Amino acid sequence: MSTRPIELLGGESVYCINESQLKNAFRLANDDPQSAPRIQAEIAALEEKLSRNERAALAFVLIDRLLKTGSS
């Protein structure tokens, strides 16, 4: 029995990520000497284990949790 992909694109916008936030995220994930290797390792592991839709779901849930918990 195959599972049908869940559509995660389209619909009304819920979260807004500005250009500065995205630029800082890429800097941390790609250039920061301490964080980049850890982040890249987690991305590689997730890309190996999870489907595209599962990774998208995880990203949305993480963003939602970050918004609800505030800064730490």
C-alpha positions in Angstrom: 0.0 0.0 0.0 1.6 3.3 -1.1 1.0 6.5 0.7 -0.1 9.6 -1.1 2.2 12.6 -0.6 0.7 15.4 1.6 0.6 18.7 -0.2 2.4 21.3 1.9 2.5 24.1 -0.6 -0.2 26.6 -1.4 -2.7 28.2 0.9 -2.7 31.3 3.0 0.6 32.6 4.5 1.1 31.9 8.2 4.7 32.7 9.0 6.8 35.6 7.6 10.5 35.2 7.5 12.3 38.4 6.5 15.4 38.6 4.4 17.7 39.4 7.3 16.5 36.4 9.3 17.1 34.1 6.3 20.6 35.6 5.7 21.5 35.1 9.4 20.2 31.5 9.3 22.3 30.7 6.3 25.4 32.3 7.9 24.9 30.3 11.1 24.3 27.1 9.1 27.1 27.5 6.6 29.8 29.8 8.0 29.8 29.8 11.8 32.8 27.7 12.9 30.9 26.1 15.8 27.3 25.9 14.7 27.7 25.2 10.9 29.3 21.7 11.3 26.6 20.6 13.8 23.7 22.0 11.7 25.1 20.5 8.5 25.4 17.1 10.2 21.8 17.2 11.4 20.6 18.3 7.9 22.4 15.5 6.3 21.0 13.0 8.8 17.5 14.3 8.3 17.7 14.3 4.6 18.8 10.6 4.7 16.0 9.6 7.1 13.0 11.7 6.2 11.1 12.3 3.0 10.7 15.8 1.5 7.2 16.1 3.1 8.4 14.9 6.5 11.3 17.5 6.4 8.9 20.2 5.5 6.5 19.2 8.3 9.5 19.2 10.7 10.6 22.7 9.6 7.1 24.1 10.1 6.7 22.5 13.5 10.1 23.8 14.6 9.3 27.3 13.5 5.9 27.2 15.3 7.5 25.9 18.5 10.2 28.6 18.3 7.5 31.3 17.9 5.5 29.9 20.9 8.5 29.5 23.3 10.1 32.9 22.6 13.8 33.5 22.9 16.1 31.4 25.1 
